[in-house]
């Protein structure tokens, strides 16, 4: 042995601040890459124009996305849906489908 090892006064390696910053940036980049990847593989039809373009058919009805109602009973749930206009959208879509099939008698009741 040539000489004894002496402990240094300052810790070696990177500071915890640098390691934390590098971890934060890496995490943010991985999160953005994940969001972009799942957005890329999502194949849902989201707009009327997109449906027309992909299907080459006319759109006979649209049902808008509404927030969910937490109803305590069936009657409250139906009342909330009626107030939101959701039932009317379903009735319109159903009537348009029946009329597009050439059915003479149309009776829509929901």
MDTraj code that builds the backbone (N, CA, C; nanometers):
import mdtraj as md
import numpy as np

residues = "UNK UNK UNK UNK UNK UNK UNK UNK UNK UNK UNK UNK UNK UNK UNK UNK UNK UNK UNK UNK UNK UNK UNK UNK UNK UNK UNK UNK UNK UNK UNK UNK UNK UNK UNK UNK UNK UNK UNK UNK UNK UNK UNK UNK UNK UNK UNK UNK UNK UNK UNK UNK UNK UNK UNK UNK UNK UNK UNK UNK UNK UNK UNK UNK UNK UNK UNK UNK UNK UNK UNK UNK UNK UNK UNK UNK UNK UNK UNK UNK UNK UNK UNK UNK UNK UNK UNK UNK UNK UNK UNK UNK UNK UNK UNK UNK UNK UNK UNK UNK UNK UNK UNK UNK UNK UNK UNK UNK UNK UNK".split()
xyz = np.array([
    [0.0831, -0.1145, 0.0000],
    [0.0000, 0.0000, 0.0000],
    [0.0902, 0.1243, 0.0000],
    [0.0592, 0.2140, -0.0915],
    [0.1421, 0.3320, -0.1022],
    [0.1042, 0.4385, -0.0008],
    [-0.0258, 0.4674, 0.0091],
    [-0.0701, 0.5631, 0.1112],
    [-0.2132, 0.5324, 0.1530],
    [-0.2526, 0.5757, 0.2664],
    [-0.3862, 0.5492, 0.3186],
    [-0.4881, 0.6350, 0.2451],
    [-0.6093, 0.5800, 0.2334],
    [-0.7194, 0.6534, 0.1684],
    [-0.7704, 0.7611, 0.2626],
    [-0.7946, 0.8772, 0.2061],
    [-0.8456, 0.9896, 0.2837],
    [-0.9881, 1.0219, 0.2366],
    [-1.0856, 1.0283, 0.3294],
    [-1.2207, 1.0667, 0.2874],
    [-1.2228, 1.2135, 0.2448],
    [-1.2990, 1.2420, 0.1369],
    [-1.3050, 1.3802, 0.0891],
    [-1.4026, 1.4613, 0.1743],
    [-1.3834, 1.5896, 0.1708],
    [-1.4685, 1.6785, 0.2499],
    [-1.6033, 1.7024, 0.1815],
    [-1.6103, 1.6958, 0.0482],
    [-1.7328, 1.7198, -0.0286],
    [-1.7801, 1.5891, -0.0903],
    [-1.9121, 1.5690, -0.0975],
    [-1.9614, 1.4447, -0.1588],
    [-1.9337, 1.4432, -0.3087],
    [-1.9060, 1.3254, -0.3582],
    [-1.8792, 1.3131, -0.5015],
    [-2.0097, 1.2863, -0.5761],
    [-2.0098, 1.3066, -0.7053],
    [-2.1290, 1.2829, -0.7875],
    [-2.2094, 1.4096, -0.8075],
    [-2.3268, 1.3928, -0.8674],
    [-2.4130, 1.5060, -0.8973],
    [-2.4936, 1.5464, -0.7750],
    [-2.5337, 1.6721, -0.7743],
    [-2.6116, 1.7207, -0.6605],
    [-2.7559, 1.6707, -0.6720],
    [-2.8248, 1.6605, -0.5603],
    [-2.9636, 1.6150, -0.5634],
    [-3.0547, 1.7060, -0.6460],
    [-3.0235, 1.8333, -0.6549],
    [-3.1047, 1.9257, -0.7352],
    [-3.0948, 1.8910, -0.8831],
    [-2.9729, 1.8602, -0.9298],
    [-2.9539, 1.8240, -1.0701],
    [-3.0237, 1.6916, -1.1008],
    [-3.0129, 1.5962, -1.0121],
    [-3.0774, 1.4665, -1.0319],
    [-3.2289, 1.4823, -1.0337],
    [-3.2835, 1.5644, -0.9433],
    [-3.4274, 1.5885, -0.9401],
    [-3.4763, 1.6580, -1.0663],
    [-3.4025, 1.7574, -1.1134],
    [-3.4408, 1.8287, -1.2357],
    [-3.4376, 1.7345, -1.3567],
    [-3.3343, 1.6514, -1.3655],
    [-3.3249, 1.5570, -1.4769],
    [-3.4392, 1.4557, -1.4715],
    [-3.4750, 1.4106, -1.3521],
    [-3.5873, 1.3170, -1.3376],
    [-3.7190, 1.3820, -1.3752],
    [-3.7382, 1.5076, -1.3362],
    [-3.8610, 1.5789, -1.3718],
    [-3.8748, 1.5983, -1.5217],
    [-3.7682, 1.6372, -1.5877],
    [-3.7712, 1.6563, -1.7334],
    [-3.7952, 1.5236, -1.8038],
    [-3.7298, 1.4186, -1.7593],
    [-3.7493, 1.2862, -1.8189],
    [-3.8939, 1.2391, -1.8010],
    [-3.9494, 1.2588, -1.6826],
    [-4.0885, 1.2208, -1.6571],
    [-4.1856, 1.2978, -1.7446],
    [-4.1620, 1.4283, -1.7602],
    [-4.2494, 1.5100, -1.8452],
    [-4.2419, 1.4651, -1.9906],
    [-4.1227, 1.4340, -2.0386],
    [-4.1077, 1.3866, -2.1765],
    [-4.1767, 1.2516, -2.1976],
    [-4.1644, 1.1614, -2.1009],
    [-4.2317, 1.0322, -2.1113],
    [-4.3837, 1.0482, -2.1079],
    [-4.4330, 1.1402, -2.0252],
    [-4.5771, 1.1648, -2.0191],
    [-4.6282, 1.2203, -2.1518],
    [-4.5569, 1.3147, -2.2108],
    [-4.5987, 1.3707, -2.3399],
    [-4.5942, 1.2641, -2.4489],
    [-4.4921, 1.1804, -2.4486],
    [-4.4827, 1.0740, -2.5483],
    [-4.5984, 0.9755, -2.5328],
    [-4.6370, 0.9443, -2.4092],
    [-4.7491, 0.8535, -2.3849],
    [-4.8797, 0.9128, -2.4354],
    [-4.9034, 1.0405, -2.4067],
    [-5.0257, 1.1070, -2.4527],
    [-5.0308, 1.1098, -2.6052],
    [-4.9217, 1.1441, -2.6691],
    [-4.9179, 1.1468, -2.8154],
    [-4.9392, 1.0077, -2.8742],
    [-4.8816, 0.9052, -2.8132],
    [-4.8983, 0.7691, -2.8626],
    [-5.0435, 0.7255, -2.8545],
    [-5.1089, 0.7473, -2.7385],
    [-5.2475, 0.7055, -2.7243],
    [-5.3398, 0.7896, -2.8121],
    [-5.3064, 0.9150, -2.8366],
    [-5.3831, 0.9964, -2.9303],
    [-5.3682, 0.9450, -3.0726],
    [-5.2516, 0.8939, -3.1061],
    [-5.2264, 0.8428, -3.2407],
    [-5.3025, 0.7123, -3.2665],
    [-5.3113, 0.6247, -3.1660],
    [-5.3773, 0.4961, -3.1888],
    [-5.5282, 0.5025, -3.1655],
    [-5.5807, 0.6174, -3.1191],
    [-5.7247, 0.6330, -3.0953],
    [-5.7950, 0.6435, -3.2304],
    [-5.8898, 0.5542, -3.2562],
    [-5.9574, 0.5520, -3.3858],
    [-6.1060, 0.5835, -3.3756],
    [-6.1456, 0.6637, -3.2785],
    [-6.2853, 0.6996, -3.2626],
    [-6.3249, 0.8074, -3.3626],
    [-6.4484, 0.8009, -3.4062],
    [-6.5030, 0.9046, -3.4931],
    [-6.5636, 1.0098, -3.4014],
    [-6.5143, 1.1326, -3.4095],
    [-6.5534, 1.2347, -3.3128],
    [-6.6422, 1.3440, -3.3715],
    [-6.6395, 1.3676, -3.5011],
    [-6.7177, 1.4766, -3.5582],
    [-6.8062, 1.4251, -3.6710],
    [-6.9067, 1.5052, -3.7027],
    [-6.9973, 1.4700, -3.8122],
    [-6.9227, 1.4677, -3.9452],
    [-6.8356, 1.5627, -3.9662],
    [-6.7587, 1.5684, -4.0911],
    [-6.6692, 1.4457, -4.1063],
    [-6.6100, 1.4010, -3.9991],
    [-6.5244, 1.2828, -4.0038],
    [-6.6063, 1.1576, -4.0360],
    [-6.7267, 1.1469, -3.9801],
    [-6.8134, 1.0329, -4.0091],
    [-6.8545, 1.0329, -4.1554],
    [-6.8911, 1.1501, -4.2072],
    [-6.9287, 1.1587, -4.3484],
    [-6.8121, 1.1207, -4.4389],
    [-6.6939, 1.1681, -4.4059],
    [-6.5764, 1.1410, -4.4895],
    [-6.5388, 0.9928, -4.4871],
    [-6.5417, 0.9303, -4.3695],
    [-6.5001, 0.7909, -4.3578],
    [-6.6039, 0.6928, -4.4111],
    [-6.7319, 0.7216, -4.3884],
    [-6.8377, 0.6278, -4.4237],
    [-6.8999, 0.6540, -4.5597],
    [-6.8761, 0.7730, -4.6149],
    [-6.9373, 0.8130, -4.7421],
    [-7.0889, 0.7973, -4.7393],
    [-7.1483, 0.8338, -4.6262],
    [-7.2926, 0.8257, -4.6079],
    [-7.3385, 0.9498, -4.5336],
    [-7.4639, 0.9887, -4.5522],
    [-7.5125, 1.1042, -4.4751],
    [-7.5336, 1.0675, -4.3290],
    [-7.5191, 1.1646, -4.2431],
    [-7.5423, 1.1462, -4.1008],
    [-7.6883, 1.1784, -4.0736],
    [-7.7605, 1.0834, -4.0145],
    [-7.9042, 1.1041, -3.9947],
    [-7.9389, 1.1521, -3.8553],
    [-7.8458, 1.1549, -3.7652],
    [-7.8742, 1.2039, -3.6306],
    [-7.7481, 1.2165, -3.5486],
    [-7.7484, 1.3137, -3.4599],
    [-7.6360, 1.3360, -3.3702],
    [-7.6863, 1.3343, -3.2270],
    [-7.6112, 1.2722, -3.1405],
    [-7.6424, 1.2733, -2.9978],
    [-7.5210, 1.3329, -2.9285],
    [-7.5415, 1.4483, -2.8711],
    [-7.4287, 1.5194, -2.8114],
    [-7.3876, 1.4545, -2.6810],
    [-7.2653, 1.4796, -2.6441],
    [-7.2134, 1.4260, -2.5187],
    [-7.2590, 1.5168, -2.4059],
    [-7.3204, 1.4583, -2.3079],
    [-7.3687, 1.5334, -2.1920],
    [-7.3031, 1.4787, -2.0671],
    [-7.2995, 1.5615, -1.9648],
    [-7.2439, 1.5116, -1.8395],
    [-7.3422, 1.4135, -1.7775],
    [-7.2915, 1.3235, -1.7001],
    [-7.3758, 1.2209, -1.6381],
    [-7.4473, 1.2779, -1.5172],
    [-7.5722, 1.2398, -1.5059],
    [-7.6520, 1.2831, -1.3927],
    [-7.6572, 1.1705, -1.2911],
    [-7.6396, 1.2046, -1.1664],
    [-7.6526, 1.1054, -1.0601],
    [-7.7948, 1.1148, -1.0067],
    [-7.8794, 1.0303, -1.0577],
    [-8.0193, 1.0336, -1.0173],
    [-8.0406, 0.9382, -0.9008],
    [-8.1237, 0.9803, -0.8056],
    [-8.1535, 0.8949, -0.6920],
    [-8.2672, 0.7982, -0.7248],
    [-8.3414, 0.8288, -0.8293],
    [-8.4481, 0.7389, -0.8705],
    [-8.4602, 0.7454, -1.0224],
    [-8.5329, 0.6522, -1.0793],
    [-8.5510, 0.6476, -1.2237],
    [-8.6238, 0.7723, -1.2735],
    [-8.7239, 0.8170, -1.1993],
    [-8.7997, 0.9350, -1.2400],
    [-8.7095, 1.0582, -1.2453],
    [-8.6235, 1.0753, -1.1458],
    [-8.5320, 1.1892, -1.1465],
    [-8.4350, 1.1810, -1.2637],
    [-8.3911, 1.0597, -1.2964],
    [-8.3003, 1.0421, -1.4100],
    [-8.3668, 1.0768, -1.5414],
    [-8.4923, 1.0360, -1.5595],
    [-8.5655, 1.0666, -1.6822],
    [-8.5926, 1.2163, -1.6903],
    [-8.6288, 1.2779, -1.5788],
    [-8.6523, 1.4219, -1.5778],
    [-8.5254, 1.4986, -1.6143],
    [-8.4118, 1.4565, -1.5607],
    [-8.2851, 1.5241, -1.5904],
    [-8.2491, 1.5079, -1.7373],
    [-8.2710, 1.3893, -1.7938],
    [-8.2409, 1.3673, -1.9353],
    [-8.3344, 1.4489, -2.0233],
    [-8.4611, 1.4598, -1.9838],
    [-8.5564, 1.5383, -2.0622],
    [-8.5195, 1.6860, -2.0598],
    [-8.4779, 1.7357, -1.9457],
    [-8.4391, 1.8761, -1.9358],
    [-8.3135, 1.9049, -2.0171],
    [-8.2252, 1.8077, -2.0311],
    [-8.1011, 1.8296, -2.1043],
    [-8.1200, 1.8236, -2.2553],
    [-8.2335, 1.7738, -2.3017],
    [-8.2562, 1.7629, -2.4455],
    [-8.2062, 1.6326, -2.5039],
    [-8.1546, 1.5450, -2.4206],
    [-8.0975, 1.4197, -2.4685],
    [-8.2037, 1.3277, -2.5273],
    [-8.3208, 1.3197, -2.4647],
    [-8.4267, 1.2337, -2.5172],
    [-8.4740, 1.2806, -2.6537],
    [-8.4820, 1.4110, -2.6723],
    [-8.5247, 1.4646, -2.8016],
    [-8.4248, 1.4289, -2.9114],
    [-8.2976, 1.4274, -2.8789],
    [-8.1963, 1.3896, -2.9770],
    [-8.2104, 1.2431, -3.0158],
    [-8.2395, 1.1560, -2.9189],
    [-8.2613, 1.0149, -2.9495],
    [-8.3866, 0.9977, -3.0360],
    [-8.4938, 1.0676, -3.0022],
    [-8.6171, 1.0577, -3.0823],
    [-8.5935, 1.1027, -3.2246],
    [-8.5215, 1.2110, -3.2438],
    [-8.4928, 1.2617, -3.3776],
    [-8.4098, 1.1618, -3.4567],
    [-8.3075, 1.1052, -3.3937],
    [-8.2229, 1.0066, -3.4628],
    [-8.3049, 0.8834, -3.5012],
    [-8.3905, 0.8365, -3.4116],
    [-8.4736, 0.7195, -3.4401],
    [-8.5711, 0.7479, -3.5531],
    [-8.6352, 0.8626, -3.5509],
    [-8.7286, 0.8987, -3.6582],
    [-8.6561, 0.9097, -3.7912],
    [-8.5374, 0.9673, -3.7934],
    [-8.4610, 0.9778, -3.9175],
    [-8.4223, 0.8403, -3.9704],
    [-8.3871, 0.7474, -3.8812],
    [-8.3523, 0.6119, -3.9259],
    [-8.4733, 0.5428, -3.9856],
    [-8.5878, 0.5558, -3.9215],
    [-8.7085, 0.4922, -3.9735],
    [-8.7494, 0.5528, -4.1075],
    [-8.7392, 0.6828, -4.1189],
    [-8.7752, 0.7479, -4.2446],
    [-8.6775, 0.7128, -4.3560],
    [-8.5511, 0.6941, -4.3237],
    [-8.4526, 0.6599, -4.4269],
    [-8.4713, 0.5175, -4.4773],
    [-8.5397, 0.4315, -4.3997],
    [-8.5670, 0.2947, -4.4434],
    [-8.6894, 0.2874, -4.5327],
    [-8.7600, 0.3974, -4.5473],
    [-8.8777, 0.3988, -4.6327],
    [-9.0031, 0.3509, -4.5624],
    [-9.0027, 0.3416, -4.4326],
    [-9.1200, 0.2982, -4.3580],
    [-9.2246, 0.4090, -4.3610],
    [-9.3466, 0.3757, -4.3974],
    [-9.4531, 0.4759, -4.4061],
    [-9.5011, 0.5201, -4.2694],
    [-9.5228, 0.4259, -4.1805],
    [-9.5757, 0.4583, -4.0501],
    [-9.4596, 0.4773, -3.9517],
    [-9.4571, 0.5929, -3.8933],
    [-9.3522, 0.6223, -3.7972],
    [-9.4167, 0.6526, -3.6637],
    [-9.3826, 0.5732, -3.5651],
    [-9.4317, 0.5957, -3.4301],
    [-9.3110, 0.5950, -3.3378],
    [-9.2780, 0.7093, -3.2829],
    [-9.1611, 0.7197, -3.1979],
    [-9.2071, 0.7498, -3.0566],
    [-9.1772, 0.6581, -2.9662],
    [-9.2086, 0.6829, -2.8254],
    [-9.0986, 0.6226, -2.7405],
    [-9.0407, 0.7057, -2.6584],
    [-8.9327, 0.6587, -2.5712],
    [-8.9675, 0.6939, -2.4296],
])
top = md.Topology()
chain = top.add_chain()
for i, resn in enumerate(residues, 1):
    res = top.add_residue(resn, chain, resSeq=i)
    for name in ("N", "CA", "C"):
        top.add_atom(name, md.element.get_by_symbol(name[0]), res)
traj = md.Trajectory(xyz[None], top)
